[in-house]
Structures are given as structure tokens and as C-alpha cells.
Amino acid sequence: MKKEVLEKLLILITTAFGLVAALAWNDTIKAIFRYFFGTSDAIAVMLLYAIMVSIIAVIVVIQLGKIAERKK
């Protein structure tokens, strides 16, 4: 029982750090978009940002899936 609780706690902590890192990257990417495309108030800029992040996320998830398959 203790081992299972410890494993779940480690997963929770790791996930929390991942979320913090993702939020930091989110702010950084938004700042880069504002620098190149103007204020984030513009709907077009935010739409472009959302599309670009979605495309990158899909590519990364696909690549990670391929890596995981090769490791099996």
C-alpha cells in the first residue's frame, strides 16, 4: 500500500511540475507572438497562436508515440 501511494504521489508531483513548465512556455510563446505580431488583444493574433500551438502539440504527441512504440 505504501509503495502504491508513493508512486501516485510521484506521478502527481511530476504532473504538477509539467503544468508549471507548460504555463511558463505558454507565457513565453505569447510574448514572442506579441513581439512579432502586435498585441495579444487582436483576435487574429490569438487565433494564429492557438493554431500554431495546436499543430506543434499534435506533432510532438505523434513523435512521442513513435518513440514509445520503438522502446517496447
mmCIF file of the N, C-alpha and C atoms, coordinates in Angstrom:
data_MODEL
# 
_entry.id   MODEL 
# 
loop_
_atom_site.group_PDB 
_atom_site.id 
_atom_site.type_symbol 
_atom_site.label_atom_id 
_atom_site.label_alt_id 
_atom_site.label_comp_id 
_atom_site.label_asym_id 
_atom_site.label_entity_id 
_atom_site.label_seq_id 
_atom_site.pdbx_PDB_ins_code 
_atom_site.Cartn_x 
_atom_site.Cartn_y 
_atom_site.Cartn_z 
_atom_site.occupancy 
_atom_site.B_iso_or_equiv 
_atom_site.pdbx_formal_charge 
_atom_site.auth_seq_id 
_atom_site.auth_comp_id 
_atom_site.auth_asym_id 
_atom_site.auth_atom_id 
_atom_site.pdbx_PDB_model_num 
ATOM 1   N N  . MET A 1 1  ? 0.822  -1.190 0.000   1.00 0.00 ? 1  MET A N  1 
ATOM 2   C CA . MET A 1 1  ? 0.000  0.000  0.000   1.00 0.00 ? 1  MET A CA 1 
ATOM 3   C C  . MET A 1 1  ? 0.867  1.255  0.000   1.00 0.00 ? 1  MET A C  1 
ATOM 4   N N  . LYS A 1 2  ? 1.912  1.288  0.812   1.00 0.00 ? 2  LYS A N  1 
ATOM 5   C CA . LYS A 1 2  ? 2.786  2.452  0.884   1.00 0.00 ? 2  LYS A CA 1 
ATOM 6   C C  . LYS A 1 2  ? 3.480  2.712  -0.451  1.00 0.00 ? 2  LYS A C  1 
ATOM 7   N N  . LYS A 1 3  ? 3.874  1.631  -1.109  1.00 0.00 ? 3  LYS A N  1 
ATOM 8   C CA . LYS A 1 3  ? 4.556  1.773  -2.396  1.00 0.00 ? 3  LYS A CA 1 
ATOM 9   C C  . LYS A 1 3  ? 3.619  2.396  -3.419  1.00 0.00 ? 3  LYS A C  1 
ATOM 10  N N  . GLU A 1 4  ? 2.375  1.962  -3.453  1.00 0.00 ? 4  GLU A N  1 
ATOM 11  C CA . GLU A 1 4  ? 1.405  2.492  -4.408  1.00 0.00 ? 4  GLU A CA 1 
ATOM 12  C C  . GLU A 1 4  ? 1.124  3.969  -4.141  1.00 0.00 ? 4  GLU A C  1 
ATOM 13  N N  . VAL A 1 5  ? 1.009  4.343  -2.874  1.00 0.00 ? 5  VAL A N  1 
ATOM 14  C CA . VAL A 1 5  ? 0.776  5.745  -2.514  1.00 0.00 ? 5  VAL A CA 1 
ATOM 15  C C  . VAL A 1 5  ? 1.966  6.593  -2.941  1.00 0.00 ? 5  VAL A C  1 
ATOM 16  N N  . LEU A 1 6  ? 3.186  6.113  -2.706  1.00 0.00 ? 6  LEU A N  1 
ATOM 17  C CA . LEU A 1 6  ? 4.388  6.832  -3.093  1.00 0.00 ? 6  LEU A CA 1 
ATOM 18  C C  . LEU A 1 6  ? 4.455  7.005  -4.611  1.00 0.00 ? 6  LEU A C  1 
ATOM 19  N N  . GLU A 1 7  ? 4.131  5.952  -5.357  1.00 0.00 ? 7  GLU A N  1 
ATOM 20  C CA . GLU A 1 7  ? 4.135  6.036  -6.816  1.00 0.00 ? 7  GLU A CA 1 
ATOM 21  C C  . GLU A 1 7  ? 3.122  7.082  -7.310  1.00 0.00 ? 7  GLU A C  1 
ATOM 22  N N  . LYS A 1 8  ? 1.939  7.077  -6.742  1.00 0.00 ? 8  LYS A N  1 
ATOM 23  C CA . LYS A 1 8  ? 0.901  8.045  -7.147  1.00 0.00 ? 8  LYS A CA 1 
ATOM 24  C C  . LYS A 1 8  ? 1.319  9.463  -6.784  1.00 0.00 ? 8  LYS A C  1 
ATOM 25  N N  . LEU A 1 9  ? 1.946  9.625  -5.630  1.00 0.00 ? 9  LEU A N  1 
ATOM 26  C CA . LEU A 1 9  ? 2.408  10.939 -5.208  1.00 0.00 ? 9  LEU A CA 1 
ATOM 27  C C  . LEU A 1 9  ? 3.490  11.458 -6.151  1.00 0.00 ? 9  LEU A C  1 
ATOM 28  N N  . LEU A 1 10 ? 4.399  10.594 -6.553  1.00 0.00 ? 10 LEU A N  1 
ATOM 29  C CA . LEU A 1 10 ? 5.441  10.997 -7.501  1.00 0.00 ? 10 LEU A CA 1 
ATOM 30  C C  . LEU A 1 10 ? 4.849  11.379 -8.845  1.00 0.00 ? 10 LEU A C  1 
ATOM 31  N N  . ILE A 1 11 ? 3.843  10.652 -9.290  1.00 0.00 ? 11 ILE A N  1 
ATOM 32  C CA . ILE A 1 11 ? 3.165  10.990 -10.551 1.00 0.00 ? 11 ILE A CA 1 
ATOM 33  C C  . ILE A 1 11 ? 2.494  12.354 -10.429 1.00 0.00 ? 11 ILE A C  1 
ATOM 34  N N  . LEU A 1 12 ? 1.840  12.597 -9.316  1.00 0.00 ? 12 LEU A N  1 
ATOM 35  C CA . LEU A 1 12 ? 1.165  13.879 -9.088  1.00 0.00 ? 12 LEU A CA 1 
ATOM 36  C C  . LEU A 1 12 ? 2.162  15.030 -9.086  1.00 0.00 ? 12 LEU A C  1 
ATOM 37  N N  . ILE A 1 13 ? 3.277  14.869 -8.390  1.00 0.00 ? 13 ILE A N  1 
ATOM 38  C CA . ILE A 1 13 ? 4.297  15.917 -8.327  1.00 0.00 ? 13 ILE A CA 1 
ATOM 39  C C  . ILE A 1 13 ? 4.896  16.168 -9.708  1.00 0.00 ? 13 ILE A C  1 
ATOM 40  N N  . THR A 1 14 ? 5.199  15.104 -10.422 1.00 0.00 ? 14 THR A N  1 
ATOM 41  C CA . THR A 1 14 ? 5.753  15.239 -11.768 1.00 0.00 ? 14 THR A CA 1 
ATOM 42  C C  . THR A 1 14 ? 4.776  15.964 -12.685 1.00 0.00 ? 14 THR A C  1 
ATOM 43  N N  . THR A 1 15 ? 3.510  15.618 -12.603 1.00 0.00 ? 15 THR A N  1 
ATOM 44  C CA . THR A 1 15 ? 2.490  16.270 -13.416 1.00 0.00 ? 15 THR A CA 1 
ATOM 45  C C  . THR A 1 15 ? 2.374  17.747 -13.061 1.00 0.00 ? 15 THR A C  1 
ATOM 46  N N  . ALA A 1 16 ? 2.456  18.065 -11.780 1.00 0.00 ? 16 ALA A N  1 
ATOM 47  C CA . ALA A 1 16 ? 2.384  19.464 -11.352 1.00 0.00 ? 16 ALA A CA 1 
ATOM 48  C C  . ALA A 1 16 ? 3.546  20.269 -11.916 1.00 0.00 ? 16 ALA A C  1 
ATOM 49  N N  . PHE A 1 17 ? 4.747  19.720 -11.871 1.00 0.00 ? 17 PHE A N  1 
ATOM 50  C CA . PHE A 1 17 ? 5.892  20.415 -12.455 1.00 0.00 ? 17 PHE A CA 1 
ATOM 51  C C  . PHE A 1 17 ? 5.730  20.566 -13.968 1.00 0.00 ? 17 PHE A C  1 
ATOM 52  N N  . GLY A 1 18 ? 5.173  19.563 -14.614 1.00 0.00 ? 18 GLY A N  1 
ATOM 53  C CA . GLY A 1 18 ? 4.911  19.661 -16.046 1.00 0.00 ? 18 GLY A CA 1 
ATOM 54  C C  . GLY A 1 18 ? 3.939  20.784 -16.368 1.00 0.00 ? 18 GLY A C  1 
ATOM 55  N N  . LEU A 1 19 ? 2.918  20.931 -15.541 1.00 0.00 ? 19 LEU A N  1 
ATOM 56  C CA . LEU A 1 19 ? 1.942  22.007 -15.739 1.00 0.00 ? 19 LEU A CA 1 
ATOM 57  C C  . LEU A 1 19 ? 2.594  23.371 -15.558 1.00 0.00 ? 19 LEU A C  1 
ATOM 58  N N  . VAL A 1 20 ? 3.416  23.514 -14.540 1.00 0.00 ? 20 VAL A N  1 
ATOM 59  C CA . VAL A 1 20 ? 4.114  24.785 -14.316 1.00 0.00 ? 20 VAL A CA 1 
ATOM 60  C C  . VAL A 1 20 ? 5.014  25.114 -15.500 1.00 0.00 ? 20 VAL A C  1 
ATOM 61  N N  . ALA A 1 21 ? 5.733  24.122 -15.997 1.00 0.00 ? 21 ALA A N  1 
ATOM 62  C CA . ALA A 1 21 ? 6.604  24.344 -17.159 1.00 0.00 ? 21 ALA A CA 1 
ATOM 63  C C  . ALA A 1 21 ? 5.779  24.728 -18.390 1.00 0.00 ? 21 ALA A C  1 
ATOM 64  N N  . ALA A 1 22 ? 4.655  24.059 -18.588 1.00 0.00 ? 22 ALA A N  1 
ATOM 65  C CA . ALA A 1 22 ? 3.791  24.373 -19.731 1.00 0.00 ? 22 ALA A CA 1 
ATOM 66  C C  . ALA A 1 22 ? 3.264  25.797 -19.641 1.00 0.00 ? 22 ALA A C  1 
ATOM 67  N N  . LEU A 1 23 ? 2.879  26.224 -18.458 1.00 0.00 ? 23 LEU A N  1 
ATOM 68  C CA . LEU A 1 23 ? 2.388  27.590 -18.290 1.00 0.00 ? 23 LEU A CA 1 
ATOM 69  C C  . LEU A 1 23 ? 3.494  28.613 -18.543 1.00 0.00 ? 23 LEU A C  1 
ATOM 70  N N  . ALA A 1 24 ? 4.709  28.302 -18.120 1.00 0.00 ? 24 ALA A N  1 
ATOM 71  C CA . ALA A 1 24 ? 5.839  29.198 -18.380 1.00 0.00 ? 24 ALA A CA 1 
ATOM 72  C C  . ALA A 1 24 ? 6.101  29.313 -19.876 1.00 0.00 ? 24 ALA A C  1 
ATOM 73  N N  . TRP A 1 25 ? 6.073  28.177 -20.570 1.00 0.00 ? 25 TRP A N  1 
ATOM 74  C CA . TRP A 1 25 ? 6.263  28.203 -22.019 1.00 0.00 ? 25 TRP A CA 1 
ATOM 75  C C  . TRP A 1 25 ? 5.121  28.936 -22.708 1.00 0.00 ? 25 TRP A C  1 
ATOM 76  N N  . ASN A 1 26 ? 3.907  28.770 -22.199 1.00 0.00 ? 26 ASN A N  1 
ATOM 77  C CA . ASN A 1 26 ? 2.754  29.454 -22.763 1.00 0.00 ? 26 ASN A CA 1 
ATOM 78  C C  . ASN A 1 26 ? 2.974  30.966 -22.717 1.00 0.00 ? 26 ASN A C  1 
ATOM 79  N N  . ASP A 1 27 ? 3.389  31.478 -21.566 1.00 0.00 ? 27 ASP A N  1 
ATOM 80  C CA . ASP A 1 27 ? 3.649  32.913 -21.441 1.00 0.00 ? 27 ASP A CA 1 
ATOM 81  C C  . ASP A 1 27 ? 4.777  33.362 -22.367 1.00 0.00 ? 27 ASP A C  1 
ATOM 82  N N  . THR A 1 28 ? 5.806  32.546 -22.476 1.00 0.00 ? 28 THR A N  1 
ATOM 83  C CA . THR A 1 28 ? 6.938  32.885 -23.338 1.00 0.00 ? 28 THR A CA 1 
ATOM 84  C C  . THR A 1 28 ? 6.521  32.942 -24.799 1.00 0.00 ? 28 THR A C  1 
ATOM 85  N N  . ILE A 1 29 ? 5.776  31.949 -25.237 1.00 0.00 ? 29 ILE A N  1 
ATOM 86  C CA . ILE A 1 29 ? 5.328  31.921 -26.627 1.00 0.00 ? 29 ILE A CA 1 
ATOM 87  C C  . ILE A 1 29 ? 4.387  33.094 -26.912 1.00 0.00 ? 29 ILE A C  1 
ATOM 88  N N  . LYS A 1 30 ? 3.516  33.424 -25.960 1.00 0.00 ? 30 LYS A N  1 
ATOM 89  C CA . LYS A 1 30 ? 2.640  34.585 -26.132 1.00 0.00 ? 30 LYS A CA 1 
ATOM 90  C C  . LYS A 1 30 ? 3.460  35.864 -26.279 1.00 0.00 ? 30 LYS A C  1 
ATOM 91  N N  . ALA A 1 31 ? 4.500  36.008 -25.477 1.00 0.00 ? 31 ALA A N  1 
ATOM 92  C CA . ALA A 1 31 ? 5.350  37.205 -25.562 1.00 0.00 ? 31 ALA A CA 1 
ATOM 93  C C  . ALA A 1 31 ? 6.042  37.287 -26.917 1.00 0.00 ? 31 ALA A C  1 
ATOM 94  N N  . ILE A 1 32 ? 6.481  36.149 -27.425 1.00 0.00 ? 32 ILE A N  1 
ATOM 95  C CA . ILE A 1 32 ? 7.121  36.125 -28.748 1.00 0.00 ? 32 ILE A CA 1 
ATOM 96  C C  . ILE A 1 32 ? 6.118  36.539 -29.823 1.00 0.00 ? 32 ILE A C  1 
ATOM 97  N N  . PHE A 1 33 ? 4.899  36.016 -29.745 1.00 0.00 ? 33 PHE A N  1 
ATOM 98  C CA . PHE A 1 33 ? 3.871  36.390 -30.713 1.00 0.00 ? 33 PHE A CA 1 
ATOM 99  C C  . PHE A 1 33 ? 3.554  37.877 -30.629 1.00 0.00 ? 33 PHE A C  1 
ATOM 100 N N  . ARG A 1 34 ? 3.457  38.416 -29.415 1.00 0.00 ? 34 ARG A N  1 
ATOM 101 C CA . ARG A 1 34 ? 3.189  39.852 -29.254 1.00 0.00 ? 34 ARG A CA 1 
ATOM 102 C C  . ARG A 1 34 ? 4.318  40.672 -29.864 1.00 0.00 ? 34 ARG A C  1 
ATOM 103 N N  . TYR A 1 35 ? 5.557  40.212 -29.689 1.00 0.00 ? 35 TYR A N  1 
ATOM 104 C CA . TYR A 1 35 ? 6.706  40.923 -30.220 1.00 0.00 ? 35 TYR A CA 1 
ATOM 105 C C  . TYR A 1 35 ? 6.649  40.992 -31.748 1.00 0.00 ? 35 TYR A C  1 
ATOM 106 N N  . PHE A 1 36 ? 6.322  39.873 -32.386 1.00 0.00 ? 36 PHE A N  1 
ATOM 107 C CA . PHE A 1 36 ? 6.336  39.825 -33.843 1.00 0.00 ? 36 PHE A CA 1 
ATOM 108 C C  . PHE A 1 36 ? 5.026  40.271 -34.491 1.00 0.00 ? 36 PHE A C  1 
ATOM 109 N N  . PHE A 1 37 ? 3.891  40.040 -33.841 1.00 0.00 ? 37 PHE A N  1 
ATOM 110 C CA . PHE A 1 37 ? 2.595  40.277 -34.482 1.00 0.00 ? 37 PHE A CA 1 
ATOM 111 C C  . PHE A 1 37 ? 1.754  41.364 -33.814 1.00 0.00 ? 37 PHE A C  1 
ATOM 112 N N  . GLY A 1 38 ? 2.255  42.016 -32.790 1.00 0.00 ? 38 GLY A N  1 
ATOM 113 C CA . GLY A 1 38 ? 1.492  43.061 -32.126 1.00 0.00 ? 38 GLY A CA 1 
ATOM 114 C C  . GLY A 1 38 ? 0.854  42.562 -30.844 1.00 0.00 ? 38 GLY A C  1 
ATOM 115 N N  . THR A 1 39 ? -0.089 43.318 -30.341 1.00 0.00 ? 39 THR A N  1 
ATOM 116 C CA . THR A 1 39 ? -0.698 42.981 -29.061 1.00 0.00 ? 39 THR A CA 1 
ATOM 117 C C  . THR A 1 39 ? -1.524 41.703 -29.143 1.00 0.00 ? 39 THR A C  1 
ATOM 118 N N  . SER A 1 40 ? -1.657 41.070 -28.004 1.00 0.00 ? 40 SER A N  1 
ATOM 119 C CA . SER A 1 40 ? -2.435 39.828 -27.967 1.00 0.00 ? 40 SER A CA 1 
ATOM 120 C C  . SER A 1 40 ? -3.934 40.119 -27.955 1.00 0.00 ? 40 SER A C  1 
ATOM 121 N N  . ASP A 1 41 ? -4.307 41.400 -27.937 1.00 0.00 ? 41 ASP A N  1 
ATOM 122 C CA . ASP A 1 41 ? -5.725 41.755 -27.960 1.00 0.00 ? 41 ASP A CA 1 
ATOM 123 C C  . ASP A 1 41 ? -6.366 41.452 -29.309 1.00 0.00 ? 41 ASP A C  1 
ATOM 124 N N  . ALA A 1 42 ? -5.557 41.414 -30.332 1.00 0.00 ? 42 ALA A N  1 
ATOM 125 C CA . ALA A 1 42 ? -6.082 41.153 -31.670 1.00 0.00 ? 42 ALA A CA 1 
ATOM 126 C C  . ALA A 1 42 ? -6.520 39.692 -31.765 1.00 0.00 ? 42 ALA A C  1 
ATOM 127 N N  . ILE A 1 43 ? -7.749 39.482 -32.174 1.00 0.00 ? 43 ILE A N  1 
ATOM 128 C CA . ILE A 1 43 ? -8.289 38.125 -32.283 1.00 0.00 ? 43 ILE A CA 1 
ATOM 129 C C  . ILE A 1 43 ? -7.492 37.292 -33.280 1.00 0.00 ? 43 ILE A C  1 
ATOM 130 N N  . ALA A 1 44 ? -7.084 37.893 -34.371 1.00 0.00 ? 44 ALA A N  1 
ATOM 131 C CA . ALA A 1 44 ? -6.335 37.162 -35.393 1.00 0.00 ? 44 ALA A CA 1 
ATOM 132 C C  . ALA A 1 44 ? -5.016 36.636 -34.828 1.00 0.00 ? 44 ALA A C  1 
ATOM 133 N N  . VAL A 1 45 ? -4.347 37.441 -34.018 1.00 0.00 ? 45 VAL A N  1 
ATOM 134 C CA . VAL A 1 45 ? -3.070 37.020 -33.431 1.00 0.00 ? 45 VAL A CA 1 
ATOM 135 C C  . VAL A 1 45 ? -3.285 35.850 -32.484 1.00 0.00 ? 45 VAL A C  1 
ATOM 136 N N  . MET A 1 46 ? -4.318 35.934 -31.648 1.00 0.00 ? 46 MET A N  1 
ATOM 137 C CA . MET A 1 46 ? -4.594 34.850 -30.705 1.00 0.00 ? 46 MET A CA 1 
ATOM 138 C C  . MET A 1 46 ? -5.030 33.575 -31.437 1.00 0.00 ? 46 MET A C  1 
ATOM 139 N N  . LEU A 1 47 ? -5.771 33.730 -32.518 1.00 0.00 ? 47 LEU A N  1 
ATOM 140 C CA . LEU A 1 47 ? -6.167 32.570 -33.316 1.00 0.00 ? 47 LEU A CA 1 
ATOM 141 C C  . LEU A 1 47 ? -4.941 31.918 -33.946 1.00 0.00 ? 47 LEU A C  1 
ATOM 142 N N  . LEU A 1 48 ? -4.055 32.731 -34.497 1.00 0.00 ? 48 LEU A N  1 
ATOM 143 C CA . LEU A 1 48 ? -2.816 32.205 -35.075 1.00 0.00 ? 48 LEU A CA 1 
ATOM 144 C C  . LEU A 1 48 ? -2.002 31.481 -34.006 1.00 0.00 ? 48 LEU A C  1 
ATOM 145 N N  . TYR A 1 49 ? -1.919 32.073 -32.827 1.00 0.00 ? 49 TYR A N  1 
ATOM 146 C CA . TYR A 1 49 ? -1.200 31.450 -31.706 1.00 0.00 ? 49 TYR A CA 1 
ATOM 147 C C  . TYR A 1 49 ? -1.799 30.093 -31.354 1.00 0.00 ? 49 TYR A C  1 
ATOM 148 N N  . ALA A 1 50 ? -3.118 30.040 -31.229 1.00 0.00 ? 50 ALA A N  1 
ATOM 149 C CA . ALA A 1 50 ? -3.789 28.787 -30.867 1.00 0.00 ? 50 ALA A CA 1 
ATOM 150 C C  . ALA A 1 50 ? -3.568 27.714 -31.934 1.00 0.00 ? 50 ALA A C  1 
ATOM 151 N N  . ILE A 1 51 ? -3.643 28.102 -33.191 1.00 0.00 ? 51 ILE A N  1 
ATOM 152 C CA . ILE A 1 51 ? -3.437 27.142 -34.283 1.00 0.00 ? 51 ILE A CA 1 
ATOM 153 C C  . ILE A 1 51 ? -2.003 26.621 -34.269 1.00 0.00 ? 51 ILE A C  1 
ATOM 154 N N  . MET A 1 52 ? -1.042 27.531 -34.125 1.00 0.00 ? 52 MET A N  1 
ATOM 155 C CA . MET A 1 52 ? 0.362  27.112 -34.128 1.00 0.00 ? 52 MET A CA 1 
ATOM 156 C C  . MET A 1 52 ? 0.673  26.180 -32.951 1.00 0.00 ? 52 MET A C  1 
ATOM 157 N N  . VAL A 1 53 ? 0.187  26.520 -31.771 1.00 0.00 ? 53 VAL A N  1 
ATOM 158 C CA . VAL A 1 53 ? 0.430  25.677 -30.597 1.00 0.00 ? 53 VAL A CA 1 
ATOM 159 C C  . VAL A 1 53 ? -0.227 24.314 -30.774 1.00 0.00 ? 53 VAL A C  1 
ATOM 160 N N  . SER A 1 54 ? -1.418 24.291 -31.345 1.00 0.00 ? 54 SER A N  1 
ATOM 161 C CA . SER A 1 54 ? -2.112 23.015 -31.578 1.00 0.00 ? 54 SER A CA 1 
ATOM 162 C C  . SER A 1 54 ? -1.345 22.139 -32.549 1.00 0.00 ? 54 SER A C  1 
ATOM 163 N N  . ILE A 1 55 ? -0.855 22.723 -33.628 1.00 0.00 ? 55 ILE A N  1 
ATOM 164 C CA . ILE A 1 55 ? -0.087 21.960 -34.622 1.00 0.00 ? 55 ILE A CA 1 
ATOM 165 C C  . ILE A 1 55 ? 1.183  21.397 -33.994 1.00 0.00 ? 55 ILE A C  1 
ATOM 166 N N  . ILE A 1 56 ? 1.880  22.229 -33.246 1.00 0.00 ? 56 ILE A N  1 
ATOM 167 C CA . ILE A 1 56 ? 3.104  21.774 -32.587 1.00 0.00 ? 56 ILE A CA 1 
ATOM 168 C C  . ILE A 1 56 ? 2.798  20.659 -31.584 1.00 0.00 ? 56 ILE A C  1 
ATOM 169 N N  . ALA A 1 57 ? 1.720  20.816 -30.823 1.00 0.00 ? 57 ALA A N  1 
ATOM 170 C CA . ALA A 1 57 ? 1.347  19.797 -29.838 1.00 0.00 ? 57 ALA A CA 1 
ATOM 171 C C  . ALA A 1 57 ? 1.046  18.459 -30.510 1.00 0.00 ? 57 ALA A C  1 
ATOM 172 N N  . VAL A 1 58 ? 0.323  18.497 -31.621 1.00 0.00 ? 58 VAL A N  1 
ATOM 173 C CA . VAL A 1 58 ? -0.009 17.260 -32.340 1.00 0.00 ? 58 VAL A CA 1 
ATOM 174 C C  . VAL A 1 58 ? 1.263  16.589 -32.847 1.00 0.00 ? 58 VAL A C  1 
ATOM 175 N N  . ILE A 1 59 ? 2.166  17.357 -33.419 1.00 0.00 ? 59 ILE A N  1 
ATOM 176 C CA . ILE A 1 59 ? 3.419  16.795 -33.931 1.00 0.00 ? 59 ILE A CA 1 
ATOM 177 C C  . ILE A 1 59 ? 4.228  16.169 -32.802 1.00 0.00 ? 59 ILE A C  1 
ATOM 178 N N  . VAL A 1 60 ? 4.330  16.858 -31.678 1.00 0.00 ? 60 VAL A N  1 
ATOM 179 C CA . VAL A 1 60 ? 5.098  16.336 -30.545 1.00 0.00 ? 60 VAL A CA 1 
ATOM 180 C C  . VAL A 1 60 ? 4.470  15.056 -30.004 1.00 0.00 ? 60 VAL A C  1 
ATOM 181 N N  . VAL A 1 61 ? 3.154  15.028 -29.868 1.00 0.00 ? 61 VAL A N  1 
ATOM 182 C CA . VAL A 1 61 ? 2.480  13.827 -29.358 1.00 0.00 ? 61 VAL A CA 1 
ATOM 183 C C  . VAL A 1 61 ? 2.677  12.650 -30.304 1.00 0.00 ? 61 VAL A C  1 
ATOM 184 N N  . ILE A 1 62 ? 2.595  12.887 -31.592 1.00 0.00 ? 62 ILE A N  1 
ATOM 185 C CA . ILE A 1 62 ? 2.814  11.810 -32.576 1.00 0.00 ? 62 ILE A CA 1 
ATOM 186 C C  . ILE A 1 62 ? 4.239  11.278 -32.461 1.00 0.00 ? 62 ILE A C  1 
ATOM 187 N N  . GLN A 1 63 ? 5.208  12.191 -32.379 1.00 0.00 ? 63 GLN A N  1 
ATOM 188 C CA . GLN A 1 63 ? 6.607  11.763 -32.268 1.00 0.00 ? 63 GLN A CA 1 
ATOM 189 C C  . GLN A 1 63 ? 6.861  10.998 -30.971 1.00 0.00 ? 63 GLN A C  1 
ATOM 190 N N  . LEU A 1 64 ? 6.289  11.461 -29.875 1.00 0.00 ? 64 LEU A N  1 
ATOM 191 C CA . LEU A 1 64 ? 6.454  10.742 -28.610 1.00 0.00 ? 64 LEU A CA 1 
ATOM 192 C C  . LEU A 1 64 ? 5.819  9.359  -28.666 1.00 0.00 ? 64 LEU A C  1 
ATOM 193 N N  . GLY A 1 65 ? 4.688  9.233  -29.351 1.00 0.00 ? 65 GLY A N  1 
ATOM 194 C CA . GLY A 1 65 ? 4.057  7.934  -29.536 1.00 0.00 ? 65 GLY A CA 1 
ATOM 195 C C  . GLY A 1 65 ? 4.947  6.981  -30.311 1.00 0.00 ? 65 GLY A C  1 
ATOM 196 N N  . LYS A 1 66 ? 5.595  7.501  -31.348 1.00 0.00 ? 66 LYS A N  1 
ATOM 197 C CA . LYS A 1 66 ? 6.507  6.681  -32.142 1.00 0.00 ? 66 LYS A CA 1 
ATOM 198 C C  . LYS A 1 66 ? 7.706  6.237  -31.311 1.00 0.00 ? 66 LYS A C  1 
ATOM 199 N N  . ILE A 1 67 ? 8.237  7.135  -30.494 1.00 0.00 ? 67 ILE A N  1 
ATOM 200 C CA . ILE A 1 67 ? 9.371  6.790  -29.630 1.00 0.00 ? 67 ILE A CA 1 
ATOM 201 C C  . ILE A 1 67 ? 8.954  5.726  -28.633 1.00 0.00 ? 67 ILE A C  1 
ATOM 202 N N  . ALA A 1 68 ? 7.779  5.878  -28.047 1.00 0.00 ? 68 ALA A N  1 
ATOM 203 C CA . ALA A 1 68 ? 7.289  4.898  -27.076 1.00 0.00 ? 68 ALA A CA 1 
ATOM 204 C C  . ALA A 1 68 ? 7.098  3.529  -27.720 1.00 0.00 ? 68 ALA A C  1 
ATOM 205 N N  . GLU A 1 69 ? 6.617  3.494  -28.945 1.00 0.00 ? 69 GLU A N  1 
ATOM 206 C CA . GLU A 1 69 ? 6.430  2.214  -29.657 1.00 0.00 ? 69 GLU A CA 1 
ATOM 207 C C  . GLU A 1 69 ? 7.774  1.539  -29.913 1.00 0.00 ? 69 GLU A C  1 
ATOM 208 N N  . ARG A 1 70 ? 8.779  2.324  -30.283 1.00 0.00 ? 70 ARG A N  1 
ATOM 209 C CA . ARG A 1 70 ? 10.088 1.743  -30.547 1.00 0.00 ? 70 ARG A CA 1 
ATOM 210 C C  . ARG A 1 70 ? 10.731 1.188  -29.275 1.00 0.00 ? 70 ARG A C  1 
ATOM 211 N N  . LYS A 1 71 ? 10.426 1.794  -28.138 1.00 0.00 ? 71 LYS A N  1 
ATOM 212 C CA . LYS A 1 71 ? 11.005 1.336  -26.862 1.00 0.00 ? 71 LYS A CA 1 
ATOM 213 C C  . LYS A 1 71 ? 10.381 0.032  -26.389 1.00 0.00 ? 71 LYS A C  1 
ATOM 214 N N  . LYS A 1 72 ? 9.189  -0.313 -26.906 1.00 0.00 ? 72 LYS A N  1 
ATOM 215 C CA . LYS A 1 72 ? 8.519  -1.556 -26.497 1.00 0.00 ? 72 LYS A CA 1 
ATOM 216 C C  . LYS A 1 72 ? 9.138  -2.701 -27.169 1.00 0.00 ? 72 LYS A C  1 
# 
